[in-house]
Amino acid sequence: MAVASFVMGLTGLLVFNLLLGPCALVLAGLALTRGTKRRGRAFLGLALGAADLIVLASVAAADQSFSWSLTG
Protein backbone atom coordinates (compact mmCIF):
# COMPACT_ATOMS: atom_id res chain seq x y z
CA MET A 1 0.00 0.00 0.00
CA ALA A 2 2.91 2.37 0.64
CA VAL A 3 4.22 1.94 -2.88
CA ALA A 4 0.73 2.32 -4.36
CA SER A 5 0.20 5.56 -2.44
CA PHE A 6 3.56 6.87 -3.66
CA VAL A 7 2.73 6.03 -7.28
CA MET A 8 -0.78 7.50 -7.03
CA GLY A 9 0.55 10.67 -5.44
CA LEU A 10 3.24 11.08 -8.06
CA THR A 11 0.85 10.41 -10.94
CA GLY A 12 -1.75 12.68 -9.37
CA LEU A 13 0.54 15.67 -9.76
CA LEU A 14 0.08 15.38 -13.52
CA VAL A 15 -3.40 13.92 -14.07
CA PHE A 16 -6.57 13.22 -12.06
CA ASN A 17 -5.35 14.98 -8.92
CA LEU A 18 -8.94 15.23 -7.65
CA LEU A 19 -9.17 11.42 -7.58
CA LEU A 20 -5.61 10.25 -7.01
CA GLY A 21 -4.70 12.73 -4.25
CA PRO A 22 -7.23 11.51 -1.69
CA CYS A 23 -6.57 7.88 -2.66
CA ALA A 24 -2.86 8.40 -2.00
CA LEU A 25 -3.63 9.95 1.38
CA VAL A 26 -5.89 7.07 2.42
CA LEU A 27 -3.48 4.37 1.26
CA ALA A 28 -0.54 6.04 2.98
CA GLY A 29 -2.52 6.34 6.20
CA LEU A 30 -3.53 2.70 6.05
CA ALA A 31 0.03 1.61 5.34
CA LEU A 32 1.34 3.59 8.29
CA THR A 33 -1.30 2.30 10.71
CA ARG A 34 -0.64 -1.28 9.66
CA GLY A 35 3.06 -0.87 10.33
CA THR A 36 4.61 -1.13 6.89
CA LYS A 37 8.32 -1.62 6.49
CA ARG A 38 8.34 1.00 3.71
CA ARG A 39 7.58 3.95 5.97
CA GLY A 40 9.57 6.34 3.76
CA ARG A 41 7.44 5.61 0.74
CA ALA A 42 4.29 5.88 2.82
CA PHE A 43 5.36 9.32 4.05
CA LEU A 44 6.22 10.34 0.48
CA GLY A 45 2.80 9.12 -0.65
CA LEU A 46 1.24 11.16 2.13
CA ALA A 47 3.17 14.27 1.12
CA LEU A 48 2.46 13.82 -2.59
CA GLY A 49 -1.24 13.23 -1.92
CA ALA A 50 -1.37 16.49 0.01
CA ALA A 51 0.57 18.21 -2.79
CA ASP A 52 -2.01 16.94 -5.29
CA LEU A 53 -4.78 18.66 -3.37
CA ILE A 54 -2.72 21.84 -2.97
CA VAL A 55 -2.08 21.94 -6.73
CA LEU A 56 -5.79 21.40 -7.36
CA ALA A 57 -6.74 24.21 -4.97
CA SER A 58 -4.22 26.63 -6.46
CA VAL A 59 -5.29 25.90 -10.03
CA ALA A 60 -8.95 26.26 -9.10
CA ALA A 61 -8.23 29.57 -7.38
CA ALA A 62 -6.12 30.88 -10.26
CA ASP A 63 -8.51 30.35 -13.16
CA GLN A 64 -11.74 28.97 -11.65
CA SER A 65 -11.37 25.56 -13.27
CA PHE A 66 -10.45 22.10 -12.08
CA SER A 67 -8.01 21.26 -14.88
CA TRP A 68 -4.73 22.61 -16.15
CA SER A 69 -2.68 22.25 -19.27
CA LEU A 70 0.80 23.12 -20.37
CA THR A 71 -0.43 25.16 -23.35
CA GLY A 72 -2.12 27.79 -21.16
DSSP file (Angstrom, degrees, kcal/mol; ACC not computed):
  #  RESIDUE AA STRUCTURE BP1 BP2  ACC     N-H-->O    O-->H-N    N-H-->O    O-->H-N    TCO  KAPPA ALPHA  PHI   PSI    X-CA   Y-CA   Z-CA
    1    1 A M     >        0   0    0      0, 0.0     4,-2.3     0, 0.0     5,-0.2   0.000 360.0 360.0 360.0 -31.2    0.0    0.0    0.0
    2    2 A A  H  >  +     0   0    0      2,-0.2     4,-2.0     1,-0.2    43,-0.1   0.918 360.0  45.1 -65.6 -42.7    2.9    2.4    0.6
    3    3 A V  H  > S+     0   0    0      2,-0.2     4,-2.6     1,-0.2     5,-0.2   0.900 112.2  52.0 -68.6 -39.8    4.2    1.9   -2.9
    4    4 A A  H  > S+     0   0    0      1,-0.2     4,-2.6     2,-0.2    -2,-0.2   0.898 109.6  49.3 -63.5 -39.7    0.7    2.3   -4.4
    5    5 A S  H  X S+     0   0    0     -4,-2.3     4,-2.4     2,-0.2    -1,-0.2   0.891 110.9  50.5 -67.2 -37.4    0.2    5.6   -2.4
    6    6 A F  H  X S+     0   0    0     -4,-2.0     4,-2.4     2,-0.2    -2,-0.2   0.936 113.1  45.2 -63.0 -46.6    3.6    6.9   -3.7
    7    7 A V  H  X S+     0   0    0     -4,-2.6     4,-2.6     2,-0.2     5,-0.2   0.908 114.2  48.7 -65.8 -42.1    2.7    6.0   -7.3
    8    8 A M  H  X S+     0   0    0     -4,-2.6     4,-2.3    -5,-0.2    -1,-0.2   0.905 112.6  48.6 -65.1 -40.3   -0.8    7.5   -7.0
    9    9 A G  H  X S+     0   0    0     -4,-2.4     4,-0.7    -5,-0.2    -2,-0.2   0.902 113.5  46.4 -65.2 -40.9    0.6   10.7   -5.4
   10   10 A L  H >< S+     0   0    0     -4,-2.4     3,-0.6     1,-0.2     4,-0.4   0.912 115.9  44.5 -68.5 -43.0    3.2   11.1   -8.1
   11   11 A T  H >X S+     0   0    0     -4,-2.6     4,-2.3     1,-0.2     3,-1.5   0.854 105.5  63.8 -68.3 -34.7    0.9   10.4  -10.9
   12   12 A G  H 3< S+     0   0    0     -4,-2.3    -1,-0.2     1,-0.3    -2,-0.2   0.720  88.8  68.1 -64.8 -21.3   -1.8   12.7   -9.4
   13   13 A L  T << S+     0   0    0     -4,-0.7    -1,-0.3    -3,-0.6    -2,-0.2   0.786 113.3  30.1 -66.5 -24.5    0.5   15.7   -9.8
   14   14 A L  T <4 S+     0   0    0     -3,-1.5     2,-0.3    -4,-0.4    -2,-0.2   0.839 129.7  11.8-101.3 -43.4    0.1   15.4  -13.5
   15   15 A V  S  < S+     0   0    0     -4,-2.3    -1,-0.3     1,-0.1     5,-0.1  -0.971 118.6   7.1-139.6 151.2   -3.4   13.9  -14.1
   16   16 A F    >>  +     0   0    0     -2,-0.3     4,-3.1     1,-0.1     3,-0.9   0.827  62.3 161.3  52.0  43.4   -6.6   13.2  -12.1
   17   17 A N  H 3>  +     0   0    0      1,-0.3     4,-1.2     2,-0.2    -1,-0.1   0.768  69.5  62.2 -67.6 -22.1   -5.4   15.0   -8.9
   18   18 A L  H 34 S+     0   0    0     48,-0.2    -1,-0.3     2,-0.1    -2,-0.1   0.832 117.6  28.2 -68.4 -31.4   -8.9   15.2   -7.6
   19   19 A L  H <> S+     0   0    0     -3,-0.9     4,-1.3     2,-0.1    -2,-0.2   0.862 124.1  44.5 -94.8 -46.2   -9.2   11.4   -7.6
   20   20 A L  H  X S+     0   0    0     -4,-3.1     4,-2.3     1,-0.2    -3,-0.2   0.787 103.9  63.5 -77.2 -27.5   -5.6   10.2   -7.0
   21   21 A G  H  X S+     0   0    0     -4,-1.2     4,-2.0    -5,-0.4    -1,-0.2   0.968 107.6  39.7 -62.1 -55.5   -4.7   12.7   -4.3
   22   22 A P  H  > S+     0   0    0      0, 0.0     4,-2.5     0, 0.0    -1,-0.2   0.871 114.4  54.8 -63.2 -35.0   -7.2   11.5   -1.7
   23   23 A C  H  X S+     0   0    0     -4,-1.3     4,-2.6     1,-0.2     5,-0.2   0.908 108.1  49.4 -63.3 -40.3   -6.6    7.9   -2.7
   24   24 A A  H  X S+     0   0    0     -4,-2.3     4,-2.3     2,-0.2    -1,-0.2   0.897 110.7  50.5 -64.8 -40.2   -2.9    8.4   -2.0
   25   25 A L  H  X S+     0   0    0     -4,-2.0     4,-2.2     2,-0.2    -2,-0.2   0.920 112.6  45.7 -63.2 -44.1   -3.6   10.0    1.4
   26   26 A V  H  X S+     0   0    0     -4,-2.5     4,-2.5     2,-0.2    -2,-0.2   0.933 114.1  47.5 -66.6 -46.2   -5.9    7.1    2.4
   27   27 A L  H  X S+     0   0    0     -4,-2.6     4,-2.4     1,-0.2    -1,-0.2   0.890 112.4  49.7 -64.3 -38.7   -3.5    4.4    1.3
   28   28 A A  H  X S+     0   0    0     -4,-2.3     4,-2.3    -5,-0.2    -1,-0.2   0.916 111.4  49.4 -65.3 -42.2   -0.5    6.0    3.0
   29   29 A G  H  X S+     0   0    0     -4,-2.2     4,-2.2    -5,-0.2    -2,-0.2   0.911 112.2  47.6 -62.4 -42.6   -2.5    6.3    6.2
   30   30 A L  H  X S+     0   0    0     -4,-2.5     4,-1.8     2,-0.2    -2,-0.2   0.901 111.2  51.2 -64.9 -40.7   -3.5    2.7    6.1
   31   31 A A  H  <>S+     0   0    0     -4,-2.4     5,-1.8     1,-0.2     4,-0.3   0.898 111.8  47.2 -63.9 -40.1    0.0    1.6    5.3
   32   32 A L  H ><5S+     0   0    0     -4,-2.3     3,-0.9     1,-0.2    -1,-0.2   0.887 111.7  49.3 -70.4 -38.4    1.3    3.6    8.3
   33   33 A T  H 3<5S+     0   0    0     -4,-2.2    -1,-0.2     1,-0.2    -2,-0.2   0.807 109.4  53.0 -71.7 -27.3   -1.3    2.3   10.7
   34   34 A R  T 3<5S-     0   0    0     -4,-1.8    -1,-0.2    -5,-0.2    -2,-0.2   0.471 117.5-113.2 -86.1  -0.5   -0.6   -1.3    9.7
   35   35 A G  T < 5 -     0   0    0     -3,-0.9    -3,-0.2    -4,-0.3    -2,-0.1   0.958  41.1-166.4  75.0  52.4    3.1   -0.9   10.3
   36   36 A T      < -     0   0    0     -5,-1.8     3,-0.3     1,-0.1    -1,-0.1  -0.305  25.2-136.2 -68.6 154.4    4.6   -1.1    6.9
   37   37 A K  S    S+     0   0    0      1,-0.2     2,-0.8     2,-0.1     3,-0.3   0.645  99.4  68.8 -82.3 -16.4    8.3   -1.6    6.5
   38   38 A R     >  +     0   0    0      1,-0.2     4,-1.8     2,-0.1    -1,-0.2  -0.475  57.4 148.7 -99.6  60.1    8.3    1.0    3.7
   39   39 A R  H  >  +     0   0    0     -2,-0.8     4,-2.6    -3,-0.3     5,-0.2   0.837  67.1  58.9 -65.1 -33.6    7.6    4.0    6.0
   40   40 A G  H  > S+     0   0    0     -3,-0.3     4,-2.2     1,-0.2    -1,-0.2   0.918 107.7  44.8 -62.6 -43.9    9.6    6.3    3.8
   41   41 A R  H  > S+     0   0    0      2,-0.2     4,-2.6     1,-0.2    -1,-0.2   0.857 111.5  53.7 -69.6 -33.6    7.4    5.6    0.7
   42   42 A A  H  X S+     0   0    0     -4,-1.8     4,-2.2     2,-0.2    -2,-0.2   0.920 110.2  46.9 -65.7 -42.0    4.3    5.9    2.8
   43   43 A F  H  X S+     0   0    0     -4,-2.6     4,-2.4     2,-0.2    -2,-0.2   0.877 112.4  50.3 -67.1 -36.3    5.4    9.3    4.0
   44   44 A L  H  X S+     0   0    0     -4,-2.2     4,-2.9     2,-0.2     5,-0.2   0.906 110.0  50.3 -65.8 -40.6    6.2   10.3    0.5
   45   45 A G  H  X S+     0   0    0     -4,-2.6     4,-2.2     2,-0.2    -2,-0.2   0.881 110.7  50.2 -62.5 -38.1    2.8    9.1   -0.7
   46   46 A L  H  X S+     0   0    0     -4,-2.2     4,-1.9     2,-0.2    -2,-0.2   0.923 113.3  44.9 -64.6 -44.9    1.2   11.2    2.1
   47   47 A A  H  X S+     0   0    0     -4,-2.4     4,-2.2     2,-0.2    -2,-0.2   0.904 114.6  47.7 -67.1 -41.8    3.2   14.3    1.1
   48   48 A L  H  X S+     0   0    0     -4,-2.9     4,-2.2     2,-0.2    -1,-0.2   0.866 109.3  53.6 -69.5 -35.1    2.5   13.8   -2.6
   49   49 A G  H  X S+     0   0    0     -4,-2.2     4,-1.5    -5,-0.2    -1,-0.2   0.905 111.1  46.3 -63.2 -41.1   -1.2   13.2   -1.9
   50   50 A A  H  X S+     0   0    0     -4,-1.9     4,-2.0     1,-0.2    -2,-0.2   0.889 110.6  53.3 -66.7 -38.8   -1.4   16.5    0.0
   51   51 A A  H  X S+     0   0    0     -4,-2.2     4,-2.7     1,-0.2    -2,-0.2   0.867 103.9  57.4 -64.4 -35.9    0.6   18.2   -2.8
   52   52 A D  H  X S+     0   0    0     -4,-2.2     4,-2.2     1,-0.2    -1,-0.2   0.928 109.2  44.6 -58.2 -45.4   -2.0   16.9   -5.3
   53   53 A L  H  X S+     0   0    0     -4,-1.5     4,-2.3     2,-0.2    -1,-0.2   0.838 112.1  52.1 -71.1 -32.2   -4.8   18.7   -3.4
   54   54 A I  H  X S+     0   0    0     -4,-2.0     4,-2.4     2,-0.2    -2,-0.2   0.910 110.3  48.5 -68.1 -41.7   -2.7   21.8   -3.0
   55   55 A V  H  X S+     0   0    0     -4,-2.7     4,-2.4     2,-0.2     5,-0.2   0.913 111.8  50.1 -62.6 -42.5   -2.1   21.9   -6.7
   56   56 A L  H  X S+     0   0    0     -4,-2.2     4,-2.4    -5,-0.2    -2,-0.2   0.922 111.9  47.3 -61.7 -44.6   -5.8   21.4   -7.4
   57   57 A A  H  X S+     0   0    0     -4,-2.3     4,-2.0     1,-0.2    -2,-0.2   0.888 113.0  48.2 -65.7 -39.4   -6.7   24.2   -5.0
   58   58 A S  H  X S+     0   0    0     -4,-2.4     4,-1.8     2,-0.2    -1,-0.2   0.889 113.0  47.3 -70.9 -37.5   -4.2   26.6   -6.5
   59   59 A V  H  X S+     0   0    0     -4,-2.4     4,-2.2     2,-0.2     6,-0.6   0.909 112.6  49.8 -67.8 -41.2   -5.3   25.9  -10.0
   60   60 A A  H  X S+     0   0    0     -4,-2.4     4,-1.3    -5,-0.2    -2,-0.2   0.874 113.6  46.2 -65.9 -35.7   -8.9   26.3   -9.1
   61   61 A A  H  < S+     0   0    0     -4,-2.0    -1,-0.2    -5,-0.2    -2,-0.2   0.822 111.7  52.5 -74.5 -30.3   -8.2   29.6   -7.4
   62   62 A A  H  < S+     0   0    0     -4,-1.8    -2,-0.2     1,-0.2    -3,-0.2   0.927 133.1   2.5 -74.6 -45.4   -6.1   30.9  -10.3
   63   63 A D  H  < S-     0   0    0     -4,-2.2    -2,-0.2     2,-0.2    -1,-0.2   0.167  94.0-112.7-133.2  22.2   -8.5   30.4  -13.2
   64   64 A Q  S  < S+     0   0    0     -4,-1.3     2,-0.3    -5,-0.2    -4,-0.2   0.824  81.2 106.3  51.6  40.2  -11.7   29.0  -11.7
   65   65 A S        -     0   0    0     -6,-0.6    -2,-0.2     2,-0.1    -1,-0.2  -0.909  69.4-134.0-137.0 168.5  -11.4   25.6  -13.3
   66   66 A F  S    S+     0   0    0     -2,-0.3     2,-0.3    -3,-0.1   -48,-0.2   0.054  83.5  62.6-111.4  24.4  -10.5   22.1  -12.1
   67   67 A S        -     0   0    0     -8,-0.1     2,-0.3   -51,-0.1    -2,-0.1  -0.975  58.5-164.7-143.3 157.6   -8.0   21.3  -14.9
   68   68 A W        -     0   0    0     -2,-0.3     2,-0.3     3,-0.0    -8,-0.0  -0.965   2.0-167.8-140.5 157.4   -4.7   22.6  -16.1
   69   69 A S    >   -     0   0    0     -2,-0.3     3,-0.6     1,-0.1    -2,-0.0  -0.960  31.1-124.2-142.5 160.4   -2.7   22.3  -19.3
   70   70 A L  T 3  S+     0   0    0     -2,-0.3    -1,-0.1     1,-0.2     0, 0.0   0.704 105.6  64.7 -76.7 -20.1    0.8   23.1  -20.4
   71   71 A T  T 3         0   0    0      1,-0.1    -1,-0.2    -3,-0.0    -3,-0.0   0.639 360.0 360.0 -82.2 -13.5   -0.4   25.2  -23.3
   72   72 A G    <         0   0    0     -3,-0.6    -2,-0.1     0, 0.0    -1,-0.1   0.442 360.0 360.0  91.8 360.0   -2.1   27.8  -21.2
